[in-house]
C-alpha cells in the first residue's frame, strides 16, 4: 500500500473533500493529483472510500481513516520530541538585498527567543522560490509577491514599493515622461529576468502608455541592474527599496502611474511557533521601514 496515497486520503477525510484537502496539505499539490492518487488507493483496495458530492465517508473509508489518523496526527509532535522540543530550524529564501541588509537583524531578534535556532539561507526569486516551497526545500521566503500563490502556499503581504528607473548620473534625462514622448527609445533597457514581478509590472505599465521598450540586457539581480547602469550600458528598472544606497554613478527617476509591487512573506504548511515568531519580526522591521520612508514605501490598502 502506498503511504503517500494514505496521507492524501487522510487530508481528504479530515477536511471533508479534495478541494479543502488541497488548501490544507502542507506542501504544494494540485487537485487533479490528489484525485488521481486517492483513486489509485481505492482501486488498490477494491472499495470506495468516500462519496464525492456531497462528501461523506463510506463505512470502509471511516474504518481506514480511524486506523491511520493517530499516525499522521502524531508525526509533528514526534518530530519535535526527537529534536528535543519545538523545532528551531528555519530555511529561508530571499533576494540578495534582503539577505544582506534586513535579514541579519531579524534573525538576531529571533535567536533571542529560540536559543538553539539554526538557519539555512538561499538566494532566490519568484518563480524559483515557489518551486522550492512546493517541494518543501524551504520553509519561508521574503521578497516581492507575484499575484495569488498556488494552492498550499500562503502569502502575507506587508507593504508595496514603487517601480523606479535608474539612469546614469551623466544622463540628461530629468523624468521618465521625456522617454514616453519619444517616437523611439534608443537606450538599452536593463532588467532582472522577464518572469519576475518587477519586469512584468513594468511592461504592464508601458502597455498602458502604448510604449514599446523591451529588455536588451537581463541580469540576475537588482544589484547587477545598478552596476550595469552605472557603467553606462543603458537604463535600468527596479523597485524603490527603503534605505537603499544606490550605485555612486546612478540616480533614480520616479515612475508615476505604474503599478506598485507588493512585498511580503510566503510559506507552506502550518504556522509553527518558530514561523509565527519569524513573521512577527519581519512585520516589525517592515513597520520601521515604512515609518522611515513614507515617500517610497506605501502601506497596503
Number of C-alpha atoms within 10 A of each C-alpha: 8 10 9 12 17 19 18 21 28 23 23 25 24 14 16 17 20 22 16 15 22 23 21 20 21 19 20 21 18 15 14 12 12 20 15 12 17 22 17 14 21 17 12 11 12 9 13 15 24 21 12 11 7 8 13 15 19 14 12 13 20 14 12 17 21 12 10 14 16 10 12 12 11 10 11 13 13 13 13 13 12 11 12 10 11 17 21 19 16 16 15 23 26 22 19 18 16 15 16 11 11 14 19 12 14 17 18 13 13 20 16 10 12 17 9 12 16 13 12 11 14 16 14 20 23 18 13 12 24 22 13 18 24 22 13 17 14 21 21 26 28 25 21 24 25 17 10 9 13 14 19 21 23 18 19 15 18 18 21 24 22 22 27 23 21 27 25 23 16 11 12 8 13 12 13 17 13 10 15 16 10 10 9 11 15 10 14 17 21 27 27 22 17 16 12 17 20 25 21 15 18 24 19 13 18 16 12 10 12 10 17 12 17 16 18 13 17 16 15 12 18 19 16 16 25 25 18 20 24 23 12 17 18 20 24 29 25 23 21 21 19 16 11 10 8 15 18 11 16 23 18 21 17 18 18 13 11 18 17 21 21 21 20 19 20 24 27 24 19 15 14 12 11 17 19 11 16 20 20 13 19 20 19 12 14 20 15 10 17 18 11 13 13 11 12 19 21 18 14 12 5
